[in-house]
Amino acid sequence: MPLKMVIRWLHCMLTTILLVIVIGFAILNTGGDSRADDKLVSSQQISDSTWLYVTEYSGGGATVANVYRYYLSGKREGNIPASLAKQVYFMEAAGSAARVSVQGNTFHIQYSGRVFSFSNSVVYEANGKTFLPHINFQASN
């Protein structure tokens, strides 16, 4: 009888510890990515219906580099960072100096510096039309 009670007690202890760890992990990781706090760094018209917007996130503190997010979109009015927060960016990088040119439906992007993430599947709306441009990306360090 005492062995069964010790095993049951250890089982309850281990289950409680694991539950506390899982709950703590879930609480620490629910912060998410608040892009509504980004500030607009630049906006540039690169074709008749397409604009390049660059936002900056500097909330990481003194030891974390600023993050610049690049968006392709139609013309935005009003609170641009808040409206861009609902859209998917195509690049996250450590700098805001990308060179962009357009040839037809292909966007040529040249960037020098550290790139955190990049996606070449961009969909955006402009003037009531949906666009799916091709992106030719070249990065150098």
N, C-alpha and C positions, 0 to 999 in steps of 0.2 A: 503493500500500500504506500509507504513513503516514497518509493521510487516513482510510482505513477504520479504522485502529487508534485514531486520535483520536476518531472518532465512537463507536466501541465503548466506549472508555474513558469518554467523557462520558455515554453511555447508562447504563453501570454506576454511575457516580457519582450521577446524577440518580435512578436507581431506589433506590439505597441511602439517599439523603437523604429521599425520599418515604416509604420504609418506616420510617425512624426517626421521622418526623413522625407517621405513622399509629399506630405503636405507642405513642408518647408521649401522643397524644390519647386513645387507648383506656385507658391506665393512669390518666391524670388524671381520667377520667370514670367510673370503675368504683366510686367511693365510695358512690354511692347515697344514699338518704334513710333514715337510721337513726331510725325513729320509736320504737323501743324505749327510747330515751334520754329521751323526753318525760316530763314529770311532770304528774300530774293536778292541775288547777287547781280544777275544780268539777264536780259531778255533781248533776243536778236531774231529778226525776221530773216529766214534763210531760203524761203521760196514764197510763191504767191499765197499759199494757204498754211504754211508751216512756220512755227516759231520754235526757237531753242531757248529753254528756260534753265537757269542754273540757280539752285538754292544752296544755302550753307547751313549746316548744323554745327554749332559750337558749344553744345551743352555737355561735352564729355569731360570738362575740367582742364586743368593745366597740363596734365600728362598725356592727354588723348588728342590726337590731331583732329583738326576740323574736317568735316566730311562734306563734300560737294556732290550734289545729286543733279543729274542731267535729264531733262525731259524734252521730248518732242511733242508738240501740241498745236492746236489751232490758237488763234488770238484769244487771250484771257483778259478779263476786265475785273476790277474790284480787288478783293483780297486774293492775289495770285498764289501765294504759298498755301493758303487753306484749300483752294480749289485743286492745286497740284497734289496735295496730300492724298486726294482720292484717286490719283492716277499712278500708274507704275512707271518708275524711272528706268532708263535704259543703262545708266552708268553711275557708279558711285566711285569717287576718286579723292585724292588728297589735295587736288588743285583745281582751279577754275579756269585754266587757260587751254581749252581744246579748240582746235581749228576745224571748222565745219564747212564743207562745200557740197553742192548738190549738182548732180548730172541726171536729169530725168527723174526716175523714182529711186535713185541710189544716193544715199547720204555718205560722204567720205569724211571720216572723223580721224584726225591725227591728234594724239595726246602724248605728252612727255611727262612721265611721273608715275606715281604709284596708283594703281587701279585696284579698288577693293572688290567690285563686282561689275559685271557687264552682261547685258542680254541683247541679242540682236533681233529678238522678236518683239517689236513695238507695234502697238495698235493705238490709234488716236482718232478723234473726230475733229473735223474742221469744216465749217460752212455746211453742216448737215451731211457730210460725206465721211465715210470711214476709210482711213488710210492704213496700209500695211507696207511701210517702206523697206527697202533693202538697205542694210547698213554695212559699209566697208570700214572696218576699224583697224587702225595701226597704232600701236603703242611702243614707245621707246623709253628707256630709263636714263 
